[in-house]
Amino acid sequence: MDPLDALDDSAAAAAFRRLIRHLRHRSDAQNVDLMGLAGFCRNCLSDWTAEAGGLSKDQAREAIYGMSYAEWKRDHQLEATPEQLARMEESVRRNAA
């Protein structure tokens, strides 16, 4: 059994909330960079939250971003460079393995 599966749900939920609050605080960490490094970003977290919690895409994104996605993009998202996009595409390919 994976030790993660044995983790108490309240502890897992607390860690998840801490991760989300950290990502909200670190708005300088661009989604494209998170995707390029780890193969997931805030949007992935919101998709997983929507699937797990029966939320709409917009509801889940607001829960993750702490505001509407449009507001977050307007206030925090920079234009991605070709290099960032290339790293992201390579990283996403590795997710399939």
N, C-alpha and C positions, 0 to 999 in steps of 0.2 A: 504494500500500500504506500502510495506517495504521502509523505508527511504533511503536505499541503492539504490533502483531503481530510486529515485528522484535526486540522486547525479549527478551533472553535469559531463558529460563524460571527460572533460578536467581535472577536479579535480580528478576523478577516475584514469585516465591515469597517472597523476603526482604522485599520491600515489602509484600506482603499480610500476612505475619506481623507486621510492624511496625505496620500499621494495626490489626490485631486486638488486639495488646498495648496499643496506645494506647487503643482503645475499652474494653478491660478496665480500664485505669487510670482512665479518665474515666467511671466508672459514674454520675456526676452528669448526663451527657448521656443523657437519657431517649430510648428508642426512638421514642416518639410525636413528640418534637421533631426527631429525625433524619429521620423520615418527613415531617414538616411542612416541613422545610427542603430536604432533598435527595431525598426520594422513595424512600429505602431506609434500612434499619436493620440491627441485628445479626441479626434473624430472617431478613431477606433474604439477608445474607451466609451464614448457616447453610444456607438453602435452596439457594443457588448452590453451596455447598461440597458438600452432599449430592448434588446432581445431577452435579457434576463428578467427585466422588470415589467415587461408588457407596456412600455412607454412608446409614444410616438418619437420619431427622429428629433423633432424640435424640442419636445419635453426633455429628452435625454441630453441633448446638447446644452440646453439651459442648465440642467443639473450639473453637468461637467464644467461648463465654462463660467457659470455663475451669472450669466447674462445671455441675451440672445446671441446666436452665432454671428448674425450680421453686425451686432455691436462689437463683438470681439474682433472680427475681421477688420472692421473700420479702425478700431483703436490700437490693435496689436500686431496684425499680420502684415508683414513686408512682402514685397514682390520676390518670388523665388528666382535665384540665379540658375543659369544652365547647369552649373556644377552641383548645386543642391538637388536639382531635379534628377540629375544622373545618379547621384548617390542614393536618392530615394528609390529610383527604379531598380537599381542593383539590389538594394536591401529588400525590397518587396519581393523580388524574384526568389530570394533566399527563404522567404516565409513559406513557400510551397513545399520545401523539402521536409 
